[in-house]
Amino acid sequence: MGRIFEKRKETMFKRYAKMAKAFTKIGRDIVIAVKSGGPDPALNPKLRLVLANAKAVNMPKANIEAAIKRATEKNTGNYEEIIYEGYAPHGVAMLVECTSDNPTRTVANVRMYFNRAGGSLGTSGSVSFMFEHKAVFKIPVQKVSRDEMEFELIDYGLEELNEDPENNQWIIITAFKDFGKMAEFLENKNIEIIESNKIYVPVNTVELGPGEFKEIEALIEKMEEDDDIANVYHNAVLSGGH
């Protein structure tokens, strides 16, 4: 009974930690959006997209308003979006996406995580060529057929249109360069953008055994505890899919 309780407590802690991480990331995204385009969502398309993401993770309204207010204050620092590249153990390529107001601190921490795991921080361009930069939009399933929707979206950069029946959503994938074009089209058509993200997809993958894969998972978990690190992308897959 005690073991079950501890397991539940651990699961709950991880869930809350993940939620707190999402709120921190979106809070920083709000600051970046407000500083670049102002605090009024009606006049700032970048902020509108960030607020949609905030809604998708159930970020409280008070937190959102506080982040917008903080972004308008003169003493609030500027956050930079930075990508660090490196190799984890077993030749696994990694991109570490950061949002930081102190890049010196952030790069030192990222280097430390790589070194302690037996990997190494690389230079710009050392592994990024192994990934494709994509944009992902989630929208409610539309009244038109999927074929009609694909035909309409193709001119705005559509690469894939996938279904998520469980959430009654369509998932739109474009090249990163078409992010703004697709976002503008969906807004002009009054199609709700439930969530939007920019992701990195590996071109080739490295197969690892269960023990090796756990090492990579442990490194990612350690990195994701750092508030400056927003996302970690890698090209490792578990051998045999188990």
C-alpha positions in Angstrom: 0.0 0.0 0.0 2.8 2.4 0.9 4.6 1.7 -2.4 1.4 2.5 -4.4 1.0 5.7 -2.5 4.6 6.7 -3.2 4.2 5.9 -6.8 1.0 8.0 -7.1 2.8 10.8 -5.3 5.7 10.6 -7.7 3.4 10.7 -10.7 1.5 13.7 -9.3 4.8 15.5 -8.6 5.9 14.9 -12.2 2.6 16.1 -13.6 2.8 19.4 -11.5 6.5 19.8 -12.5 5.6 19.4 -16.2 2.7 22.0 -15.8 5.0 24.5 -14.0 7.5 24.0 -16.8 4.9 24.8 -19.4 3.8 27.9 -17.6 7.4 29.1 -17.3 8.0 28.6 -21.0 4.8 30.4 -22.0 5.4 33.2 -19.5 8.7 33.9 -21.3 7.1 33.5 -24.7 4.6 36.2 -23.6 7.4 38.5 -22.6 9.2 38.0 -26.0 5.9 38.6 -27.9 4.9 41.7 -25.9 8.3 43.3 -26.2 8.3 42.7 -30.0 4.7 43.7 -30.8 3.0 45.3 -27.8 0.6 44.0 -25.1 -2.6 44.2 -27.1 -3.4 40.7 -28.7 -5.7 42.3 -31.3 -2.7 44.2 -32.7 0.0 41.5 -32.0 -0.5 38.2 -33.9 2.6 36.6 -32.2 1.0 37.3 -28.8 -2.4 35.8 -30.0 -0.6 32.5 -30.9 1.2 32.4 -27.5 -2.1 33.1 -25.7 -3.7 30.2 -27.6 -0.9 27.9 -26.3 -1.5 29.2 -22.8 -5.1 28.2 -23.0 -4.2 24.8 -24.4 -2.2 24.0 -21.2 -4.9 25.6 -18.9 -2.6 28.4 -17.8 -4.6 30.5 -15.3 -5.8 33.9 -16.5 -4.1 35.6 -13.6 -0.7 34.1 -14.6 -1.2 35.3 -18.2 -2.2 38.8 -17.1 0.8 39.0 -14.8 3.2 37.9 -17.6 1.8 40.6 -19.9 2.1 43.2 -17.2 5.7 42.1 -16.4 6.6 42.4 -20.1 5.6 46.0 -20.2 7.8 47.0 -17.2 11.1 48.7 -18.0 13.1 46.6 -15.6 12.0 43.3 -17.2 15.0 41.8 -19.0 14.9 40.7 -22.6 14.7 36.9 -23.3 16.6 35.4 -26.1 15.7 32.2 -28.0 18.8 30.2 -28.5 19.6 26.7 -29.9 22.6 24.8 -28.6 23.8 21.7 -30.4 25.7 18.7 -29.1 26.2 15.0 -28.9 24.8 12.9 -26.1 26.3 9.4 -25.4 26.1 6.7 -28.1 26.4 9.3 -30.9 22.9 10.8 -30.3 22.5 14.2 -31.8 20.7 16.8 -29.7 19.3 20.3 -30.2 18.6 22.1 -26.9 16.1 24.9 -27.4 16.5 27.6 -24.7 14.8 30.9 -23.7 17.2 32.9 -21.5 17.9 36.3 -20.1 21.4 35.2 -19.4 23.0 33.2 -22.2 26.3 33.0 -20.3 24.6 31.1 -17.5 22.6 29.0 -19.9 25.4 27.8 -22.1 27.5 26.9 -19.0 24.6 24.8 -17.7 24.0 23.1 -21.0 27.7 22.2 -21.4 27.7 20.8 -17.8 24.7 18.5 -18.6 26.4 17.2 -21.7 29.7 16.7 -19.9 28.3 14.9 -16.9 26.4 12.5 -19.2 29.5 11.7 -21.2 28.5 13.8 -24.2 29.8 17.1 -25.5 28.5 20.5 -26.5 29.1 21.2 -30.2 29.4 24.3 -32.3 26.6 26.0 -34.3 25.8 23.8 -37.3 27.4 20.7 -35.9 24.2 18.7 -35.7 21.4 21.0 -36.9 21.8 19.7 -40.4 20.4 16.3 -39.1 17.1 17.9 -38.3 14.3 19.6 -40.2 12.6 22.6 -38.7 8.8 22.3 -38.9 5.7 24.2 -37.7 2.7 22.4 -36.2 -0.8 23.8 -35.8 -3.7 22.1 -34.0 -7.2 23.2 -35.2 -10.7 21.8 -34.6 -11.9 19.4 -37.2 -13.7 21.5 -39.9 -17.0 21.0 -41.5 -15.4 20.5 -44.9 -13.9 17.2 -45.9 -10.2 16.5 -45.2 -9.5 16.5 -49.0 -11.0 19.9 -49.4 -9.0 21.2 -46.4 -5.8 19.8 -47.9 -6.5 21.5 -51.2 -7.2 24.8 -49.5 -4.1 24.7 -47.3 -1.6 23.5 -49.9 -0.9 27.1 -51.1 0.0 28.1 -47.5 2.7 25.5 -47.0 0.8 22.4 -46.0 3.1 19.3 -45.9 0.9 17.0 -43.9 -2.7 17.1 -42.5 -3.2 14.4 -39.8 -6.2 13.6 -37.7 -6.5 13.3 -33.9 -9.9 11.7 -33.4 -9.5 11.5 -29.7 -9.4 15.3 -29.4 -11.5 16.0 -32.5 -8.6 18.0 -34.0 -6.6 18.2 -37.2 -2.8 18.6 -37.0 -1.3 20.7 -39.7 2.5 20.4 -40.4 4.4 22.9 -42.5 8.0 23.9 -43.1 9.2 26.4 -40.4 9.5 29.2 -43.1 5.7 28.9 -43.7 4.7 29.3 -40.1 3.6 33.0 -40.4 1.9 32.4 -43.8 -0.2 29.5 -42.4 -1.0 31.3 -39.1 -2.2 34.3 -41.0 -4.4 32.2 -43.4 -6.0 30.4 -40.5 -6.8 33.6 -38.6 -8.2 35.2 -41.8 -10.5 32.2 -42.2 -11.6 32.5 -38.6 -10.3 29.0 -37.9 -9.4 28.6 -34.2 -5.7 27.8 -33.6 -5.8 25.6 -30.5 -2.1 25.3 -30.3 1.0 26.1 -32.5 4.6 25.1 -32.1 7.9 25.0 -34.0 9.6 21.7 -33.7 12.7 19.9 -35.0 12.3 16.5 -36.6 15.3 14.2 -37.1 16.2 13.3 -40.7 17.9 10.0 -39.6 17.7 8.2 -36.3 20.1 6.2 -34.1 18.8 2.9 -32.7 19.6 2.2 -29.1 19.1 -0.7 -26.7 16.9 -0.2 -23.6 19.8 0.6 -21.3 21.4 3.1 -23.7 18.0 4.7 -24.3 17.4 5.2 -20.6 20.7 7.1 -20.4 19.4 9.5 -23.0 16.1 9.8 -21.2 17.9 10.6 -18.0 19.9 13.4 -19.7 16.8 14.9 -21.2 15.0 14.8 -17.9 17.9 16.5 -16.2 18.0 19.2 -18.9 14.2 19.8 -18.7 14.5 20.6 -15.0 16.4 23.8 -16.0 14.0 26.7 -16.5 16.2 28.1 -19.3 15.7 25.0 -21.4 12.4 24.9 -23.2 12.7 21.8 -25.4 15.2 19.0 -26.1 15.1 17.3 -29.5 17.2 14.2 -30.4 17.5 11.5 -33.0 17.5 8.4 -30.7 14.9 5.6 -31.1 14.5 2.5 -29.0 15.7 -0.5 -31.0 12.8 -2.7 -32.0 10.3 -0.1 -30.8 10.1 -1.6 -27.3 
